[in-house]
Amino acid sequence: MDELEMLFCSLDEKEADELLKNISIEEKTVLSQSIKKRLGIKDSKKATVIPFPTKKLLPVAATFIVVIAVTVAFGLTRQQLHTSPTTATTTTELSPIENPLMTAISTGNDDVIATLLSLPGLISQETMDFAMNFSNILSYKTIHEIALSVRDKLGSTGLDGLTEGALFGDTQKVIEELKKRDQMLMTPFEKLAFFFTVAFCDSEAVDEFVKCGYDINEKDASGNSIYAIAEKYGNTDTMQYALSKGITQ
């Protein structure tokens, strides 16, 4: 080994590397250490860096976070929906900010509202009030569904007879309520009742509004004519009525 070591020491780096390629790993390691020792060269120890498996761990971490979030949300929802045996607090006592149904109504999210209406614990008279106050961003169908849910739980919507009749498509009730009035005041609720009538009632009720002085050419908050509203809700009778009045779009 001494002669081989002396041979390596006489070679330059390139020549030594070429020669080491033909020596077994074990011999190469021993020989290299021996040569460095003879030449007084110390090894520079470098810490072995093990790459962090980021790509593999990210999906796991994301799943873990989602599971925690869902668990917390489910826990809070259960706490809100069930009556506490000690405090007897129900979700109908939640403030509008704490009630997710109220939040959905105030943001006009029809799909979320439809889902939350299946949870009776979230429904109160305020639900109907909110729906009317935010009617400009809700579909008439959603307001109709809210009214049904409130009536099913509380026995009444709390709305006046005209508005309730219009929402539930009760043509005769709308006509009866209109005949009780000496004149139309054209309040925001009366205007809503008119558009609900266009969407859900027969044209006879719509015509009664016109007889009371209502402007048939007026459009709703979204800029829809009575023809467009009737078309959207499949009310063919009122569509024909609108066409007979020269309203085509």
C-alpha positions as CSV (number, residue, x, y, z in Angstrom):
1,M,0.0,0.0,0.0
2,D,2.9,2.4,0.7
3,E,4.1,2.2,-2.9
4,L,0.6,2.7,-4.2
5,E,0.1,5.7,-1.9
6,M,3.4,7.2,-3.1
7,L,2.2,6.6,-6.7
8,F,-1.0,8.6,-6.0
9,C,0.8,11.3,-4.3
10,S,2.9,11.8,-7.5
11,L,-0.2,12.1,-9.7
12,D,-2.2,15.3,-10.2
13,E,-5.9,15.4,-9.3
14,K,-7.2,14.4,-12.7
15,E,-4.9,11.5,-13.0
16,A,-5.7,10.3,-9.5
17,D,-9.4,10.5,-10.2
18,E,-9.1,8.4,-13.3
19,L,-7.1,5.8,-11.4
20,L,-9.5,5.6,-8.5
21,K,-12.3,4.7,-10.8
22,N,-10.8,1.3,-11.2
23,I,-10.5,0.6,-7.4
24,S,-13.3,-0.9,-5.4
25,I,-15.3,1.4,-3.1
26,E,-13.8,0.0,0.1
27,E,-10.2,0.3,-1.1
28,K,-10.9,3.7,-2.6
29,T,-12.1,5.0,0.8
30,V,-9.2,3.5,2.8
31,L,-6.7,4.6,0.2
32,S,-8.1,8.1,0.0
33,Q,-8.0,8.6,3.8
34,S,-4.5,7.2,3.9
35,I,-3.2,9.6,1.2
36,K,-4.9,12.6,2.9
37,K,-3.3,11.6,6.2
38,R,0.2,11.3,4.6
39,L,-0.2,14.7,2.9
40,G,-1.6,16.3,6.1
41,I,-4.9,17.1,4.5
42,K,-7.9,17.3,6.9
43,D,-11.4,16.3,5.9
44,S,-13.9,19.2,5.8
45,K,-17.0,17.6,7.4
46,K,-20.2,18.8,5.8
47,A,-23.5,18.2,7.5
48,T,-25.7,15.9,5.6
49,V,-28.8,17.8,4.5
50,I,-31.9,15.7,4.2
51,P,-34.3,17.4,1.9
52,F,-37.6,18.2,3.6
53,P,-40.4,16.3,1.8
54,T,-42.5,19.4,1.3
55,K,-44.5,18.1,-1.7
56,K,-45.5,15.0,0.1
57,L,-46.4,16.8,3.3
58,L,-48.4,19.7,1.9
59,P,-51.5,17.6,1.0
60,V,-51.4,16.0,4.4
61,A,-51.1,19.3,6.1
62,A,-53.9,20.8,4.0
63,T,-56.2,17.9,4.8
64,F,-55.4,18.2,8.5
65,I,-56.3,21.9,8.4
66,V,-59.6,21.3,6.6
67,V,-60.5,18.6,9.1
68,I,-59.9,20.9,12.0
69,A,-61.8,23.8,10.4
70,V,-64.8,21.5,9.6
71,T,-64.7,20.0,13.1
72,V,-64.7,23.5,14.7
73,A,-67.5,24.8,12.4
74,F,-69.6,21.7,13.1
75,G,-69.1,22.1,16.8
76,L,-70.2,25.7,16.7
77,T,-73.2,24.9,14.5
78,R,-74.3,22.1,16.9
79,Q,-73.9,24.5,19.8
80,Q,-76.1,27.0,18.1
81,L,-78.8,24.6,16.9
82,H,-79.5,22.8,20.1
83,T,-81.1,24.2,23.2
84,S,-78.9,24.2,26.3
85,P,-80.4,22.4,29.2
86,T,-79.1,25.0,31.7
87,T,-79.6,28.3,29.9
88,A,-82.5,27.3,27.5
89,T,-81.0,29.5,24.8
90,T,-82.1,28.8,21.2
91,T,-81.0,30.2,17.9
92,T,-84.1,32.3,17.5
93,E,-82.4,34.5,20.2
94,L,-79.3,34.9,18.2
95,S,-78.5,38.4,16.9
96,P,-78.7,38.8,13.1
97,I,-74.9,39.0,13.0
98,E,-74.6,35.6,14.8
99,N,-77.3,33.9,12.7
100,P,-75.9,32.5,9.4
101,L,-79.4,32.6,7.8
102,M,-79.6,36.3,8.3
103,T,-76.1,36.7,6.9
104,A,-77.0,34.7,3.8
105,I,-80.2,36.9,3.3
106,S,-78.2,40.1,3.7
107,T,-75.7,39.0,1.1
108,G,-78.3,37.7,-1.3
109,N,-76.9,34.2,-1.4
110,D,-80.0,32.2,-2.7
111,D,-78.3,28.8,-2.6
112,V,-77.1,29.1,0.9
113,I,-80.5,30.4,2.0
114,A,-82.2,27.4,0.5
115,T,-79.9,25.1,2.5
116,L,-80.2,27.0,5.8
117,L,-84.0,27.1,5.6
118,S,-84.0,23.3,6.3
119,L,-82.8,24.2,9.9
120,P,-85.9,25.4,11.7
121,G,-83.7,26.6,14.7
122,L,-82.5,29.5,12.5
123,I,-85.9,30.8,11.5
124,S,-87.7,33.6,13.4
125,Q,-89.9,36.5,12.5
126,E,-86.7,38.5,11.8
127,T,-86.1,36.1,8.9
128,M,-89.1,37.4,7.1
129,D,-88.3,41.0,8.0
130,F,-84.8,40.6,6.6
131,A,-86.1,39.0,3.4
132,M,-88.3,42.0,2.8
133,N,-85.6,44.5,3.6
134,F,-83.2,42.9,1.2
135,S,-85.7,42.1,-1.5
136,N,-83.7,44.1,-4.0
137,I,-81.0,41.4,-4.0
138,L,-83.1,38.3,-3.5
139,S,-85.1,36.4,-6.1
140,Y,-88.9,36.4,-5.7
141,K,-88.7,32.6,-5.5
142,T,-86.3,32.8,-2.5
143,I,-88.5,35.3,-0.7
144,H,-91.5,33.0,-1.4
145,E,-89.6,30.0,0.1
146,I,-88.6,32.1,3.2
147,A,-92.3,33.1,3.6
148,L,-93.3,29.4,3.5
149,S,-90.6,28.4,6.0
150,V,-91.6,31.2,8.4
151,R,-95.3,30.4,8.2
152,D,-94.6,26.7,8.7
153,K,-92.7,27.4,11.9
154,L,-94.5,30.4,13.4
155,G,-98.0,29.9,11.9
156,S,-97.9,33.4,10.3
157,T,-95.5,35.4,8.1
158,G,-96.3,38.6,9.9
159,L,-96.9,40.3,6.5
160,D,-100.0,42.3,5.5
161,G,-102.7,40.4,3.7
162,L,-101.9,41.9,0.3
163,T,-98.2,41.1,0.3
164,E,-98.8,37.6,1.8
165,G,-101.5,36.8,-0.8
166,A,-99.3,37.9,-3.6
167,L,-96.3,35.9,-2.3
168,F,-98.4,32.7,-2.1
169,G,-100.0,33.2,-5.4
170,D,-103.5,33.7,-3.9
171,T,-105.2,35.7,-6.7
172,Q,-108.6,36.1,-4.9
173,K,-107.0,37.3,-1.7
174,V,-105.0,39.9,-3.6
175,I,-108.1,41.1,-5.3
176,E,-110.0,41.2,-2.0
177,E,-107.3,43.2,-0.3
178,L,-107.1,45.7,-3.1
179,K,-110.8,46.3,-3.1
180,K,-110.6,47.2,0.6
181,R,-108.3,50.2,-0.2
182,D,-109.6,53.5,-1.4
183,Q,-106.3,54.2,-3.1
184,M,-102.8,52.8,-3.6
185,L,-100.2,54.7,-1.6
186,M,-97.4,53.2,-3.8
187,T,-95.3,52.3,-0.8
188,P,-92.3,50.1,-1.3
189,F,-94.2,47.1,0.2
190,E,-97.1,47.7,-2.2
191,K,-94.8,47.8,-5.1
192,L,-93.2,44.5,-3.9
193,A,-96.7,43.1,-3.6
194,F,-97.4,44.1,-7.2
195,F,-94.3,42.4,-8.5
196,F,-95.0,39.3,-6.4
197,T,-98.4,39.2,-8.0
198,V,-96.9,39.4,-11.5
199,A,-94.7,36.5,-10.6
200,F,-97.1,34.2,-8.8
201,C,-100.8,35.2,-9.4
202,D,-103.2,35.3,-12.3
203,S,-103.4,38.3,-14.6
204,E,-106.8,39.2,-13.0
205,A,-104.9,40.3,-9.9
206,V,-102.4,42.2,-11.9
207,D,-105.2,44.0,-13.7
208,E,-106.8,44.9,-10.3
209,F,-103.5,46.7,-9.4
210,V,-103.8,48.7,-12.7
211,K,-107.4,49.6,-11.9
212,C,-106.2,51.0,-8.5
213,G,-103.9,53.4,-10.4
214,Y,-100.7,51.3,-10.5
215,D,-98.3,52.1,-13.4
216,I,-98.1,48.8,-15.4
217,N,-94.9,50.0,-17.2
218,E,-92.9,50.4,-14.0
219,K,-90.0,48.0,-13.6
220,D,-88.7,46.3,-10.4
221,A,-85.4,47.0,-8.6
222,S,-83.5,44.8,-11.1
223,G,-85.0,46.7,-14.1
224,N,-87.4,43.9,-15.1
225,S,-90.7,44.6,-16.8
226,I,-93.8,42.7,-15.8
227,Y,-93.3,40.6,-19.0
228,A,-89.8,39.7,-18.0
229,I,-90.8,38.8,-14.5
230,A,-93.8,36.7,-15.7
231,E,-91.5,34.9,-18.2
232,K,-88.9,34.2,-15.5
233,Y,-91.4,32.5,-13.2
234,G,-93.3,30.7,-16.0
235,N,-96.5,32.7,-15.5
236,T,-97.9,32.4,-19.0
237,D,-101.2,34.0,-18.2
238,T,-99.5,37.3,-17.0
239,M,-97.1,37.1,-20.0
240,Q,-100.2,37.2,-22.3
241,Y,-101.6,40.1,-20.3
242,A,-98.4,42.0,-20.6
243,L,-98.3,41.5,-24.4
244,S,-101.9,42.7,-24.6
245,K,-100.8,45.9,-23.0
246,G,-97.9,46.3,-25.5
247,I,-95.2,45.2,-23.0
248,T,-92.9,42.8,-24.8
249,Q,-89.7,42.9,-22.9
